[in-house]
């Protein structure tokens, strides 16, 4: 059931107060508003388990997520970084719903607070965010669809200082390189140079990342469109 605007305001205030009261070394456990949302997550998780299609699950998550917005907004506005399994799970759901800007807003808080994901997830938050965004971008580009380069660059910046497997970081650089080249004109030298840098980094991190042909094509375009040497 959708909340009224007044109920949303009250829920956001309660979440902010609870998050502000929990120290970074604590968890949000036992805070009433947190326990209510944890129970709601468990209920919605059961609904999701009845859906087999991953695409349909993503669509259902997109429908469910707005009911959590007041909690998310409250925690992000006042939270001190206490461990919060609700907020970490909602970040993952937001990624699955392809709302990448919102997911990165949540990820910024989680990564700054050094939170852990719930036990059922094996990846660290930084690894999960980098890999899920990269996978989404690579899938879109393979289907000849655009993907927001700014989302990829923001993901790289957010996760830059966090440890993760080289293969995952390579995948993110590969996605950036492809997205930059595809979203710009082939005569855009600055874009080609940026794409080249990210593709070369991807290959350096993981030689079998699949970016060698992309790099060859990018270097070929650079040679083709580079300005001729000035006459002496």
N, C-alpha and C positions, 0 to 999 in steps of 0.2 A: 504494500500500500504506500502510495506517494505521501510524503510529508508536506504539510502546509508550509508556506514561507516562514511563519512564526515558529513552527516546530523545528525547521531547519536551523534557524538562528539560535534557538535554545540548545539544540544538539551540538552545534559548532562551539558554543560557549562552554558547554559541559566538557567537550573533548579538549578544548584549549586549557581549561582549568586543571583537568586531570593530567594532561601532558606536562603542564608547567610545574605541577607538584611532584612529579617523578624525577629523581636525579638520574644523571647519565649512567650511574652504576646500578640502577634499579631496573625493574621491568614494570610494564603497565598492568601487570596482573593484580587483581583485586579491585582495580578502579571500576566502578559500576558501569560507566559508559563503555569502557573497554570490554568488560565481560559480556555486555549486551551485544556488542558488535562481533565478538568472537562467536557467540551462539548463533548470530545471524549468518556469519560466514559458514559455519558448519551446516546450517540448514540449506543455504544456497549451494554448498558443495555437493550435497546429496542430489539436488536438482541437476547439477552439472554431470554427475556420475551417470545419470540416466540417458545422457546424450553421447552417442558414439562418434559423430562427426566432429573433427577438430574445428572445422570452419563454423559449424553450428554452435559449438561451445564458445567460440570467440564472440559470435553474435549475441548469445545469451549473456555472456559477461558484460558486453556493452550495454545491454538492457538493465542489468542489475547494478552496475557501478554507480549511476547517479544517486542511488539511495545511500551510498557511503560518502558522498562528497562532503557533507557537513563535518563528519568525523575527520576525514583527511585534511580538510581546510583548517580545522581546529588544531590538530596535531602539528601541522606544518607551521602554523602561525606562532605557536607558543611552546612547542616541545623542546626539551633539553637533551633528547637523544636516548631516553630509556628504551630498552628492548621492547619491541612492539610487533607481535606476530600478526596482528591485524593489518598494520600499515605495510609490512613486508609482503604479505600475501596479496594485498590490493595492488601493490606495485606490479606484481607478476600478472595479475588479472588485467591490469590496464595495458601492459605490453601485449597480452594475448588479444585484447580488444582493438589493437592497432592504434591506440591513442598515445602516440609516442611522446609528444610534448608533455602531456600530463604525467606519464610514467617517469620521465626524466626529472620532473619537478619533485616527485616522491623519491626517486633514486638519489637525488642530490642530498636530501635530508638523511636518508639511510646510510649513504656512504660517508657523509661527514660525521655521523654518529657511530660509525664502525659497528653497525648492527649485523646480526646473523640472520640467515633465512631459517624458516622452520625446519625441523629435523628431516622432514621427508625430501628436502632438496639437497643435492650433493654439491652443487656449485656455490661459490661465494656470490654475494650480491653483484660485485663488479663484473665477474665473469659472466654471470647470467645476463646482465643488462647488455654488455658488449656483444655477446653471442646472439642474443635474441634480436637485437636491432640489426646486426650485420646479416643474419639469416633472412630477416624480413626484406632488407634492401636487396640482397642478392636474388631472392625469389622474384621480387618485383621487376628488377632489371632483366632477369632472364625471360620474363613474360612481356618484355618491351614496354614496361610501365615505368613512370618516373618515381623517384624516391627523393624525399627532401634531403639535400646535401647538408643543410644546417643541422638537422637531427643527427646525422652521422658525425659531424664535426663536434657537436655538443657531447655526444656519447664518448667520443675519443678523449675530449678534454676532462670529462667527469671521471673517467676510469684510468687516466694516464698514470697516476701514482699508485695504482692498486695492482697487486700481484695477480697474474693469471697465466694460463698456458700460452706459450708463444703462438700455437696454432689459432687460438681464439683472437689474439690481438692481430695476427696476420689477416684473419678473415675480415676484421673491421677495416683495416687499411685497404684490403682488396676491394671491399664494398665502396669505400670512399673514392678510390682511384677510378673505378668503373663509373660511379655515379657522376663524378666531376666531368669525366670525358663525355659521357652520353648526354648530360644536361647542358653542355656548351657547344658552340659552333666549333667545327674542326679547325678553324683558323684562329681560335682564341689561344694565343701562345701562353699566356699566364695560366689558363686553365689546364692546358696540356702539360705544362711544367709541374703544376700541383698534382695532377693525376700521375705523372711519371714518378714523382717523389713517393707517393703513397704506394704505388704498385711495386716499386723497387724495395720499399720497406717491408711490404708483405712477403715478397720472395725471400728477402734476407732472413726474416723471422721463421718462415716455413717454406722451404724450397718447392714443396708439392702443393702449394695453396691454389694453383690453377690460374695464376696471374701472368705467366710468361708470354702468352700470346697477346694479352692486353698490353703489356709493356712494349712488345715489339711493334704493335700497331700504333701506340702512342708515340714512340720514338720515330716511327716512319712519318707520322703526321707532322711532328716537330721539324724534321729535316725538310719536308715538302713545303712547309709554310714559314720557315725561318727567314728572317730578312737577309737579303744578300749582303755580303761584306761591303763595307764602304770603300769607294774607289780611293786609291792613293794618288 
